[in-house]
């Protein structure tokens, strides 16, 4: 079985870029709303995990393995 995973940069196609931008805008709205909440440790962790999920989403869009 061939492993298509990569540790290097994968240049997204124009279609993938459009998909990434669509999700970036939606997630940006949610992120902004989250930041209106009173600051606390839980929110800090949630914001960090949300940023991490955006990164993994982009990887999943560009690496269709």
PQR file with spaces between the fields and no chain letter, atoms N, CA, C, O and H, PARSE charges and radii, in Angstrom:
ATOM       1  N    UNK     1       0.844   -1.179    0.000 -0.4000 1.5000
ATOM       2  CA   UNK     1       0.000    0.000    0.000 -0.0000 2.0000
ATOM       3  C    UNK     1       0.890    1.243    0.000  0.5500 1.7000
ATOM       4  O    UNK     1       1.787    1.370    0.834 -0.5500 1.4000
ATOM       5  N    UNK     2       0.644    2.143   -0.922 -0.4000 1.5000
ATOM       6  CA   UNK     2       1.418    3.362   -1.032 -0.0000 2.0000
ATOM       7  C    UNK     2       0.928    4.389   -0.028  0.5500 1.7000
ATOM       8  O    UNK     2      -0.274    4.621    0.103 -0.5500 1.4000
ATOM       9  H    UNK     2      -0.084    2.041   -1.599  0.4000 1.0000
ATOM      10  N    UNK     3       1.867    5.003    0.680 -0.4000 1.5000
ATOM      11  CA   UNK     3       1.533    6.040    1.660 -0.0000 2.0000
ATOM      12  C    UNK     3       1.662    7.390    0.976  0.5500 1.7000
ATOM      13  O    UNK     3       2.759    7.761    0.557 -0.5500 1.4000
ATOM      14  H    UNK     3       2.843    4.814    0.574  0.4000 1.0000
ATOM      15  N    UNK     4       0.568    8.136    0.853 -0.4000 1.5000
ATOM      16  CA   UNK     4       0.576    9.431    0.176 -0.0000 2.0000
ATOM      17  C    UNK     4       0.816   10.595    1.126  0.5500 1.7000
ATOM      18  O    UNK     4       0.833   11.748    0.694 -0.5500 1.4000
ATOM      19  H    UNK     4      -0.323    7.835    1.193  0.4000 1.0000
ATOM      20  N    UNK     5       1.000   10.319    2.399 -0.4000 1.5000
ATOM      21  CA   UNK     5       1.218   11.387    3.369 -0.0000 2.0000
ATOM      22  C    UNK     5       2.534   12.099    3.067  0.5500 1.7000
ATOM      23  O    UNK     5       3.482   11.491    2.570 -0.5500 1.4000
ATOM      24  H    UNK     5       0.987    9.383    2.750  0.4000 1.0000
ATOM      25  N    UNK     6       2.577   13.374    3.368 -0.4000 1.5000
ATOM      26  CA   UNK     6       3.785   14.146    3.130 -0.0000 2.0000
ATOM      27  C    UNK     6       4.062   15.066    4.313  0.5500 1.7000
ATOM      28  O    UNK     6       3.148   15.544    4.985 -0.5500 1.4000
ATOM      29  H    UNK     6       1.806   13.868    3.771  0.4000 1.0000
ATOM      30  N    UNK     7       5.330   15.294    4.541 -0.4000 1.5000
ATOM      31  CA   UNK     7       5.721   16.244    5.581 -0.0000 2.0000
ATOM      32  C    UNK     7       6.102   17.580    4.964  0.5500 1.7000
ATOM      33  O    UNK     7       6.324   18.558    5.678 -0.5500 1.4000
ATOM      34  H    UNK     7       6.073   14.906    3.995  0.4000 1.0000
ATOM      35  N    UNK     8       6.177   17.624    3.660 -0.4000 1.5000
ATOM      36  CA   UNK     8       6.543   18.845    2.960 -0.0000 2.0000
ATOM      37  C    UNK     8       5.333   19.669    2.576  0.5500 1.7000
ATOM      38  O    UNK     8       4.186   19.284    2.805 -0.5500 1.4000
ATOM      39  H    UNK     8       5.996   16.830    3.080  0.4000 1.0000
ATOM      40  N    UNK     9       5.625   20.810    1.988 -0.4000 1.5000
ATOM      41  CA   UNK     9       4.578   21.719    1.542 -0.0000 2.0000
ATOM      42  C    UNK     9       3.885   21.152    0.311  0.5500 1.7000
ATOM      43  O    UNK     9       4.537   20.677   -0.619 -0.5500 1.4000
ATOM      44  H    UNK     9       6.557   21.122    1.803  0.4000 1.0000
ATOM      45  N    UNK    10       2.562   21.208    0.317 -0.4000 1.5000
ATOM      46  CA   UNK    10       1.764   20.803   -0.833 -0.0000 2.0000
ATOM      47  C    UNK    10       1.047   22.052   -1.332  0.5500 1.7000
ATOM      48  O    UNK    10       0.218   22.627   -0.625 -0.5500 1.4000
ATOM      49  H    UNK    10       2.033   21.594    1.073  0.4000 1.0000
ATOM      50  N    UNK    11       1.374   22.469   -2.557 -0.4000 1.5000
ATOM      51  CA   UNK    11       0.748   23.672   -3.107 -0.0000 2.0000
ATOM      52  C    UNK    11      -0.699   23.362   -3.473  0.5500 1.7000
ATOM      53  O    UNK    11      -0.956   22.465   -4.276 -0.5500 1.4000
ATOM      54  H    UNK    11       2.048   22.002   -3.131  0.4000 1.0000
ATOM      55  N    UNK    12      -1.655   24.104   -2.885 -0.4000 1.5000
ATOM      56  CA   UNK    12      -3.063   23.844   -3.187 -0.0000 2.0000
ATOM      57  C    UNK    12      -3.426   24.295   -4.597  0.5500 1.7000
ATOM      58  O    UNK    12      -2.859   25.250   -5.127 -0.5500 1.4000
ATOM      59  H    UNK    12      -1.446   24.832   -2.233  0.4000 1.0000
ATOM      60  N    UNK    13      -4.377   23.593   -5.189 -0.4000 1.5000
ATOM      61  CA   UNK    13      -4.916   23.982   -6.486 -0.0000 2.0000
ATOM      62  C    UNK    13      -5.823   25.193   -6.287  0.5500 1.7000
ATOM      63  O    UNK    13      -6.140   25.557   -5.155 -0.5500 1.4000
ATOM      64  H    UNK    13      -4.838   22.817   -4.758  0.4000 1.0000
ATOM      65  N    UNK    14      -6.235   25.808   -7.377 -0.4000 1.5000
ATOM      66  CA   UNK    14      -7.161   26.943   -7.279 -0.0000 2.0000
ATOM      67  C    UNK    14      -8.467   26.527   -6.614  0.5500 1.7000
ATOM      68  O    UNK    14      -9.025   27.277   -5.813 -0.5500 1.4000
ATOM      69  H    UNK    14      -5.978   25.512   -8.297  0.4000 1.0000
ATOM      70  N    UNK    15      -8.955   25.341   -6.944 -0.4000 1.5000
ATOM      71  CA   UNK    15     -10.195   24.839   -6.329 -0.0000 2.0000
ATOM      72  C    UNK    15     -10.003   24.627   -4.834  0.5500 1.7000
ATOM      73  O    UNK    15     -10.876   24.977   -4.038 -0.5500 1.4000
ATOM      74  H    UNK    15      -8.502   24.732   -7.595  0.4000 1.0000
ATOM      75  N    UNK    16      -8.871   24.059   -4.450 -0.4000 1.5000
ATOM      76  CA   UNK    16      -8.594   23.845   -3.031 -0.0000 2.0000
ATOM      77  C    UNK    16      -8.461   25.183   -2.301  0.5500 1.7000
ATOM      78  O    UNK    16      -8.938   25.325   -1.175 -0.5500 1.4000
ATOM      79  H    UNK    16      -8.163   23.775   -5.096  0.4000 1.0000
ATOM      80  N    UNK    17      -7.821   26.152   -2.933 -0.4000 1.5000
ATOM      81  CA   UNK    17      -7.701   27.482   -2.320 -0.0000 2.0000
ATOM      82  C    UNK    17      -9.070   28.105   -2.071  0.5500 1.7000
ATOM      83  O    UNK    17      -9.297   28.723   -1.031 -0.5500 1.4000
ATOM      84  H    UNK    17      -7.434   26.036   -3.848  0.4000 1.0000
ATOM      85  N    UNK    18      -9.979   27.941   -3.028 -0.4000 1.5000
ATOM      86  CA   UNK    18     -11.333   28.480   -2.859 -0.0000 2.0000
ATOM      87  C    UNK    18     -12.038   27.797   -1.689  0.5500 1.7000
ATOM      88  O    UNK    18     -12.723   28.452   -0.904 -0.5500 1.4000
ATOM      89  H    UNK    18      -9.795   27.439   -3.873  0.4000 1.0000
ATOM      90  N    UNK    19     -11.869   26.491   -1.578 -0.4000 1.5000
ATOM      91  CA   UNK    19     -12.475   25.743   -0.469 -0.0000 2.0000
ATOM      92  C    UNK    19     -11.879   26.192    0.857  0.5500 1.7000
ATOM      93  O    UNK    19     -12.602   26.396    1.832 -0.5500 1.4000
ATOM      94  H    UNK    19     -11.312   25.960   -2.217  0.4000 1.0000
ATOM      95  N    UNK    20     -10.565   26.343    0.890 -0.4000 1.5000
ATOM      96  CA   UNK    20      -9.903   26.787    2.110 -0.0000 2.0000
ATOM      97  C    UNK    20     -10.380   28.177    2.519  0.5500 1.7000
ATOM      98  O    UNK    20     -10.605   28.436    3.702 -0.5500 1.4000
ATOM      99  H    UNK    20      -9.978   26.176    0.098  0.4000 1.0000
ATOM     100  N    UNK    21     -10.533   29.065    1.550 -0.4000 1.5000
ATOM     101  CA   UNK    21     -10.991   30.425    1.842 -0.0000 2.0000
ATOM     102  C    UNK    21     -12.418   30.427    2.386  0.5500 1.7000
ATOM     103  O    UNK    21     -12.741   31.183    3.303 -0.5500 1.4000
ATOM     104  H    UNK    21     -10.350   28.854    0.590  0.4000 1.0000
ATOM     105  N    UNK    22     -13.262   29.578    1.816 -0.4000 1.5000
ATOM     106  CA   UNK    22     -14.652   29.476    2.282 -0.0000 2.0000
ATOM     107  C    UNK    22     -14.681   29.093    3.765  0.5500 1.7000
ATOM     108  O    UNK    22     -15.389   29.710    4.561 -0.5500 1.4000
ATOM     109  H    UNK    22     -12.999   28.964    1.071  0.4000 1.0000
ATOM     110  N    UNK    23     -13.906   28.070    4.123 -0.4000 1.5000
ATOM     111  CA   UNK    23     -13.885   27.636    5.520 -0.0000 2.0000
ATOM     112  C    UNK    23     -13.198   28.666    6.404  0.5500 1.7000
ATOM     113  O    UNK    23     -13.609   28.859    7.548 -0.5500 1.4000
ATOM     114  H    UNK    23     -13.331   27.569    3.477  0.4000 1.0000
ATOM     115  N    UNK    24     -12.151   29.338    5.898 -0.4000 1.5000
ATOM     116  CA   UNK    24     -11.456   30.358    6.672 -0.0000 2.0000
ATOM     117  C    UNK    24     -12.416   31.475    7.072  0.5500 1.7000
ATOM     118  O    UNK    24     -12.377   31.959    8.203 -0.5500 1.4000
ATOM     119  H    UNK    24     -11.817   29.180    4.968  0.4000 1.0000
ATOM     120  N    UNK    25     -13.278   31.882    6.141 -0.4000 1.5000
ATOM     121  CA   UNK    25     -14.245   32.936    6.441 -0.0000 2.0000
ATOM     122  C    UNK    25     -15.265   32.481    7.483  0.5500 1.7000
ATOM     123  O    UNK    25     -15.568   33.216    8.423 -0.5500 1.4000
ATOM     124  H    UNK    25     -13.310   31.489    5.222  0.4000 1.0000
ATOM     125  N    UNK    26     -15.793   31.264    7.313 -0.4000 1.5000
ATOM     126  CA   UNK    26     -16.767   30.755    8.279 -0.0000 2.0000
ATOM     127  C    UNK    26     -16.137   30.600    9.658  0.5500 1.7000
ATOM     128  O    UNK    26     -16.715   31.000   10.669 -0.5500 1.4000
ATOM     129  H    UNK    26     -15.547   30.667    6.550  0.4000 1.0000
ATOM     130  N    UNK    27     -14.943   30.013    9.683 -0.4000 1.5000
ATOM     131  CA   UNK    27     -14.285   29.789   10.965 -0.0000 2.0000
ATOM     132  C    UNK    27     -13.848   31.109   11.598  0.5500 1.7000
ATOM     133  O    UNK    27     -13.806   31.228   12.822 -0.5500 1.4000
ATOM     134  H    UNK    27     -14.473   29.688    8.862  0.4000 1.0000
ATOM     135  N    UNK    28     -13.523   32.097   10.764 -0.4000 1.5000
ATOM     136  CA   UNK    28     -13.144   33.406   11.281 -0.0000 2.0000
ATOM     137  C    UNK    28     -14.280   34.060   12.045  0.5500 1.7000
ATOM     138  O    UNK    28     -14.063   34.706   13.070 -0.5500 1.4000
ATOM     139  H    UNK    28     -13.558   32.000    9.770  0.4000 1.0000
ATOM     140  N    UNK    29     -15.495   33.887   11.536 -0.4000 1.5000
ATOM     141  CA   UNK    29     -16.669   34.445   12.227 -0.0000 2.0000
ATOM     142  C    UNK    29     -16.856   33.781   13.587  0.5500 1.7000
ATOM     143  O    UNK    29     -17.118   34.460   14.581 -0.5500 1.4000
ATOM     144  H    UNK    29     -15.671   33.362   10.704  0.4000 1.0000
ATOM     145  N    UNK    30     -16.725   32.469   13.634 -0.4000 1.5000
ATOM     146  CA   UNK    30     -16.877   31.742   14.904 -0.0000 2.0000
ATOM     147  C    UNK    30     -15.756   32.147   15.866  0.5500 1.7000
ATOM     148  O    UNK    30     -16.000   32.378   17.050 -0.5500 1.4000
ATOM     149  H    UNK    30     -16.513   31.918   12.827  0.4000 1.0000
ATOM     150  N    UNK    31     -14.536   32.230   15.352 -0.4000 1.5000
ATOM     151  CA   UNK    31     -13.388   32.607   16.181 -0.0000 2.0000
ATOM     152  C    UNK    31     -13.606   33.987   16.804  0.5500 1.7000
ATOM     153  O    UNK    31     -13.343   34.188   17.989 -0.5500 1.4000
ATOM     154  H    UNK    31     -14.338   32.042   14.390  0.4000 1.0000
ATOM     155  N    UNK    32     -14.087   34.936   15.996 -0.4000 1.5000
ATOM     156  CA   UNK    32     -14.350   36.292   16.494 -0.0000 2.0000
ATOM     157  C    UNK    32     -15.414   36.271   17.584  0.5500 1.7000
ATOM     158  O    UNK    32     -15.287   36.976   18.585 -0.5500 1.4000
ATOM     159  H    UNK    32     -14.301   34.773   15.033  0.4000 1.0000
ATOM     160  N    UNK    33     -16.451   35.478   17.403 -0.4000 1.5000
ATOM     161  CA   UNK    33     -17.499   35.372   18.436 -0.0000 2.0000
ATOM     162  C    UNK    33     -16.941   34.760   19.708  0.5500 1.7000
ATOM     163  O    UNK    33     -17.275   35.203   20.807 -0.5500 1.4000
ATOM     164  H    UNK    33     -16.554   34.905   16.589  0.4000 1.0000
ATOM     165  N    UNK    34     -16.098   33.753   19.574 -0.4000 1.5000
ATOM     166  CA   UNK    34     -15.499   33.119   20.752 -0.0000 2.0000
ATOM     167  C    UNK    34     -14.676   34.134   21.547  0.5500 1.7000
ATOM     168  O    UNK    34     -14.664   34.101   22.777 -0.5500 1.4000
ATOM     169  H    UNK    34     -15.826   33.394   18.681  0.4000 1.0000
ATOM     170  N    UNK    35     -13.990   35.033   20.841 -0.4000 1.5000
ATOM     171  CA   UNK    35     -13.133   36.002   21.519 -0.0000 2.0000
ATOM     172  C    UNK    35     -13.919   37.073   22.270  0.5500 1.7000
ATOM     173  O    UNK    35     -13.334   37.846   23.028 -0.5500 1.4000
ATOM     174  H    UNK    35     -14.000   35.060   19.842  0.4000 1.0000
ATOM     175  N    UNK    36     -15.244   37.130   22.070 -0.4000 1.5000
ATOM     176  CA   UNK    36     -16.055   38.085   22.824 -0.0000 2.0000
ATOM     177  C    UNK    36     -16.391   37.558   24.217  0.5500 1.7000
ATOM     178  O    UNK    36     -16.878   38.306   25.065 -0.5500 1.4000
ATOM     179  H    UNK    36     -15.719   36.501   21.454  0.4000 1.0000
ATOM     180  N    UNK    37     -16.133   36.285   24.451 -0.4000 1.5000
ATOM     181  CA   UNK    37     -16.410   35.692   25.759 -0.0000 2.0000
ATOM     182  C    UNK    37     -15.386   36.177   26.778  0.5500 1.7000
ATOM     183  O    UNK    37     -14.283   36.581   26.409 -0.5500 1.4000
ATOM     184  H    UNK    37     -15.737   35.678   23.762  0.4000 1.0000
ATOM     185  N    UNK    38     -15.747   36.138   28.057 -0.4000 1.5000
ATOM     186  CA   UNK    38     -14.783   36.545   29.088 -0.0000 2.0000
ATOM     187  C    UNK    38     -13.541   35.651   29.036  0.5500 1.7000
ATOM     188  O    UNK    38     -13.663   34.428   28.957 -0.5500 1.4000
ATOM     189  H    UNK    38     -16.643   35.810   28.356  0.4000 1.0000
ATOM     190  N    UNK    39     -12.352   36.251   29.080 -0.4000 1.5000
ATOM     191  CA   UNK    39     -11.126   35.456   28.989 -0.0000 2.0000
ATOM     192  C    UNK    39     -10.948   34.546   30.201  0.5500 1.7000
ATOM     193  O    UNK    39     -11.161   34.949   31.344 -0.5500 1.4000
ATOM     194  H    UNK    39     -12.253   37.244   29.145  0.4000 1.0000
ATOM     195  N    UNK    40     -10.556   33.324   29.919 -0.4000 1.5000
ATOM     196  CA   UNK    40     -10.221   32.374   30.978 -0.0000 2.0000
ATOM     197  C    UNK    40      -9.417   31.238   30.351  0.5500 1.7000
ATOM     198  O    UNK    40      -9.268   31.175   29.131 -0.5500 1.4000
ATOM     199  H    UNK    40     -10.382   32.997   28.991  0.4000 1.0000
ATOM     200  N    UNK    41      -8.911   30.357   31.176 -0.4000 1.5000
ATOM     201  CA   UNK    41      -8.055   29.281   30.697 -0.0000 2.0000
ATOM     202  C    UNK    41      -8.784   28.394   29.690  0.5500 1.7000
ATOM     203  O    UNK    41      -8.209   28.022   28.667 -0.5500 1.4000
ATOM     204  H    UNK    41      -9.033   30.408   32.167  0.4000 1.0000
ATOM     205  N    UNK    42     -10.030   28.056   29.966 -0.4000 1.5000
ATOM     206  CA   UNK    42     -10.801   27.202   29.057 -0.0000 2.0000
ATOM     207  C    UNK    42     -10.953   27.824   27.677  0.5500 1.7000
ATOM     208  O    UNK    42     -10.839   27.137   26.662 -0.5500 1.4000
ATOM     209  H    UNK    42     -10.497   28.358   30.797  0.4000 1.0000
ATOM     210  N    UNK    43     -11.210   29.120   27.648 -0.4000 1.5000
ATOM     211  CA   UNK    43     -11.348   29.806   26.369 -0.0000 2.0000
ATOM     212  C    UNK    43     -10.019   29.811   25.623  0.5500 1.7000
ATOM     213  O    UNK    43      -9.985   29.607   24.410 -0.5500 1.4000
ATOM     214  H    UNK    43     -11.303   29.678   28.473  0.4000 1.0000
ATOM     215  N    UNK    44      -8.934   30.041   26.342 -0.4000 1.5000
ATOM     216  CA   UNK    44      -7.616   30.030   25.706 -0.0000 2.0000
ATOM     217  C    UNK    44      -7.342   28.678   25.051  0.5500 1.7000
ATOM     218  O    UNK    44      -6.843   28.618   23.928 -0.5500 1.4000
ATOM     219  H    UNK    44      -8.962   30.206   27.328  0.4000 1.0000
ATOM     220  N    UNK    45      -7.664   27.613   25.746 -0.4000 1.5000
ATOM     221  CA   UNK    45      -7.466   26.273   25.193 -0.0000 2.0000
ATOM     222  C    UNK    45      -8.382   26.064   23.991  0.5500 1.7000
ATOM     223  O    UNK    45      -7.957   25.536   22.964 -0.5500 1.4000
ATOM     224  H    UNK    45      -8.070   27.662   26.659  0.4000 1.0000
ATOM     225  N    UNK    46      -9.640   26.479   24.123 -0.4000 1.5000
ATOM     226  CA   UNK    46     -10.596   26.318   23.022 -0.0000 2.0000
ATOM     227  C    UNK    46     -10.140   27.078   21.778  0.5500 1.7000
ATOM     228  O    UNK    46     -10.243   26.557   20.668 -0.5500 1.4000
ATOM     229  H    UNK    46      -9.986   26.908   24.958  0.4000 1.0000
ATOM     230  N    UNK    47      -9.636   28.308   21.949 -0.4000 1.5000
ATOM     231  CA   UNK    47      -9.157   29.092   20.818 -0.0000 2.0000
ATOM     232  C    UNK    47      -7.958   28.417   20.160  0.5500 1.7000
ATOM     233  O    UNK    47      -7.858   28.374   18.933 -0.5500 1.4000
ATOM     234  H    UNK    47      -9.553   28.731   22.852  0.4000 1.0000
ATOM     235  N    UNK    48      -7.059   27.897   20.971 -0.4000 1.5000
ATOM     236  CA   UNK    48      -5.890   27.198   20.434 -0.0000 2.0000
ATOM     237  C    UNK    48      -6.286   25.952   19.656  0.5500 1.7000
ATOM     238  O    UNK    48      -5.748   25.685   18.582 -0.5500 1.4000
ATOM     239  H    UNK    48      -7.141   27.933   21.967  0.4000 1.0000
ATOM     240  N    UNK    49      -7.224   25.196   20.199 -0.4000 1.5000
ATOM     241  CA   UNK    49      -7.686   23.987   19.514 -0.0000 2.0000
ATOM     242  C    UNK    49      -8.438   24.339   18.237  0.5500 1.7000
ATOM     243  O    UNK    49      -8.374   23.607   17.249 -0.5500 1.4000
ATOM     244  H    UNK    49      -7.661   25.413   21.072  0.4000 1.0000
ATOM     245  N    UNK    50      -9.147   25.454   18.263 -0.4000 1.5000
ATOM     246  CA   UNK    50      -9.870   25.896   17.077 -0.0000 2.0000
ATOM     247  C    UNK    50      -8.880   26.252   15.965  0.5500 1.7000
ATOM     248  O    UNK    50      -9.083   25.894   14.805 -0.5500 1.4000
ATOM     249  H    UNK    50      -9.199   26.048   19.066  0.4000 1.0000
ATOM     250  N    UNK    51      -7.806   26.963   16.333 -0.4000 1.5000
ATOM     251  CA   UNK    51      -6.759   27.274   15.358 -0.0000 2.0000
ATOM     252  C    UNK    51      -6.128   25.997   14.818  0.5500 1.7000
ATOM     253  O    UNK    51      -5.854   25.884   13.623 -0.5500 1.4000
ATOM     254  H    UNK    51      -7.642   27.254   17.276  0.4000 1.0000
ATOM     255  N    UNK    52      -5.901   25.038   15.711 -0.4000 1.5000
ATOM     256  CA   UNK    52      -5.328   23.752   15.296 -0.0000 2.0000
ATOM     257  C    UNK    52      -6.261   23.032   14.330  0.5500 1.7000
ATOM     258  O    UNK    52      -5.803   22.441   13.352 -0.5500 1.4000
ATOM     259  H    UNK    52      -6.124   25.129   16.681  0.4000 1.0000
ATOM     260  N    UNK    53      -7.554   23.075   14.593 -0.4000 1.5000
ATOM     261  CA   UNK    53      -8.507   22.393   13.704 -0.0000 2.0000
ATOM     262  C    UNK    53      -8.505   23.039   12.323  0.5500 1.7000
ATOM     263  O    UNK    53      -8.694   22.348   11.322 -0.5500 1.4000
ATOM     264  H    UNK    53      -7.925   23.554   15.388  0.4000 1.0000
ATOM     265  N    UNK    54      -8.294   24.359   12.252 -0.4000 1.5000
ATOM     266  CA   UNK    54      -8.209   25.037   10.957 -0.0000 2.0000
ATOM     267  C    UNK    54      -6.998   24.542   10.180  0.5500 1.7000
ATOM     268  O    UNK    54      -7.073   24.337    8.969 -0.5500 1.4000
ATOM     269  H    UNK    54      -8.141   24.921   13.065  0.4000 1.0000
ATOM     270  N    UNK    55      -5.887   24.350   10.872 -0.4000 1.5000
ATOM     271  CA   UNK    55      -4.681   23.836   10.229 -0.0000 2.0000
ATOM     272  C    UNK    55      -4.908   22.431    9.687  0.5500 1.7000
ATOM     273  O    UNK    55      -4.529   22.134    8.554 -0.5500 1.4000
ATOM     274  H    UNK    55      -5.826   24.516   11.856  0.4000 1.0000
ATOM     275  N    UNK    56      -5.517   21.573   10.479 -0.4000 1.5000
ATOM     276  CA   UNK    56      -5.765   20.192   10.041 -0.0000 2.0000
ATOM     277  C    UNK    56      -6.772   20.155    8.900  0.5500 1.7000
ATOM     278  O    UNK    56      -6.675   19.309    8.011 -0.5500 1.4000
ATOM     279  H    UNK    56      -5.825   21.815   11.400  0.4000 1.0000
ATOM     280  N    UNK    57      -7.733   21.062    8.923 -0.4000 1.5000
ATOM     281  CA   UNK    57      -8.702   21.132    7.832 -0.0000 2.0000
ATOM     282  C    UNK    57      -8.000   21.480    6.523  0.5500 1.7000
ATOM     283  O    UNK    57      -8.271   20.868    5.489 -0.5500 1.4000
ATOM     284  H    UNK    57      -7.812   21.749    9.646  0.4000 1.0000
ATOM     285  N    UNK    58      -7.097   22.463    6.566 -0.4000 1.5000
ATOM     286  CA   UNK    58      -6.342   22.802    5.367 -0.0000 2.0000
ATOM     287  C    UNK    58      -5.515   21.629    4.866  0.5500 1.7000
ATOM     288  O    UNK    58      -5.435   21.386    3.662 -0.5500 1.4000
ATOM     289  H    UNK    58      -6.877   22.959    7.406  0.4000 1.0000
ATOM     290  N    UNK    59      -4.904   20.906    5.787 -0.4000 1.5000
ATOM     291  CA   UNK    59      -4.118   19.733    5.389 -0.0000 2.0000
ATOM     292  C    UNK    59      -5.019   18.692    4.739  0.5500 1.7000
ATOM     293  O    UNK    59      -4.638   18.063    3.752 -0.5500 1.4000
ATOM     294  H    UNK    59      -4.969   21.103    6.765  0.4000 1.0000
ATOM     295  N    UNK    60      -6.203   18.512    5.286 -0.4000 1.5000
ATOM     296  CA   UNK    60      -7.106   17.506    4.711 -0.0000 2.0000
ATOM     297  C    UNK    60      -7.589   17.918    3.316  0.5500 1.7000
ATOM     298  O    UNK    60      -7.842   17.069    2.462 -0.5500 1.4000
ATOM     299  H    UNK    60      -6.513   19.023    6.088  0.4000 1.0000
ATOM     300  N    UNK    61      -7.712   19.213    3.100 -0.4000 1.5000
ATOM     301  CA   UNK    61      -8.159   19.699    1.779 -0.0000 2.0000
ATOM     302  C    UNK    61      -7.060   19.475    0.737  0.5500 1.7000
ATOM     303  O    UNK    61      -7.350   19.084   -0.394 -0.5500 1.4000
ATOM     304  H    UNK    61      -7.507   19.903    3.794  0.4000 1.0000
ATOM     305  N    UNK    62      -5.809   19.720    1.111 -0.4000 1.5000
ATOM     306  CA   UNK    62      -4.717   19.608    0.137 -0.0000 2.0000
ATOM     307  C    UNK    62      -4.150   18.200    0.001  0.5500 1.7000
ATOM     308  O    UNK    62      -3.529   17.883   -1.013 -0.5500 1.4000
ATOM     309  H    UNK    62      -5.573   20.038    2.029  0.4000 1.0000
ATOM     310  N    UNK    63      -4.350   17.363    0.991 -0.4000 1.5000
ATOM     311  CA   UNK    63      -3.813   15.991    0.956 -0.0000 2.0000
ATOM     312  C    UNK    63      -4.966   15.002    0.875  0.5500 1.7000
ATOM     313  O    UNK    63      -5.349   14.408    1.883 -0.5500 1.4000
ATOM     314  H    UNK    63      -4.855   17.620    1.815  0.4000 1.0000
ATOM     315  N    UNK    64      -5.503   14.830   -0.278 -0.4000 1.5000
ATOM     316  CA   UNK    64      -6.613   13.894   -0.453 -0.0000 2.0000
ATOM     317  C    UNK    64      -6.096   12.465   -0.498  0.5500 1.7000
ATOM     318  O    UNK    64      -6.121   11.817   -1.545 -0.5500 1.4000
ATOM     319  H    UNK    64      -5.192   15.312   -1.097  0.4000 1.0000
ATOM     320  N    UNK    65      -5.623   11.977    0.653 -0.4000 1.5000
ATOM     321  CA   UNK    65      -5.104   10.605    0.692 -0.0000 2.0000
ATOM     322  C    UNK    65      -6.204    9.650    1.123  0.5500 1.7000
ATOM     323  O    UNK    65      -5.973    8.445    1.220 -0.5500 1.4000
ATOM     324  H    UNK    65      -5.602   12.504    1.503  0.4000 1.0000
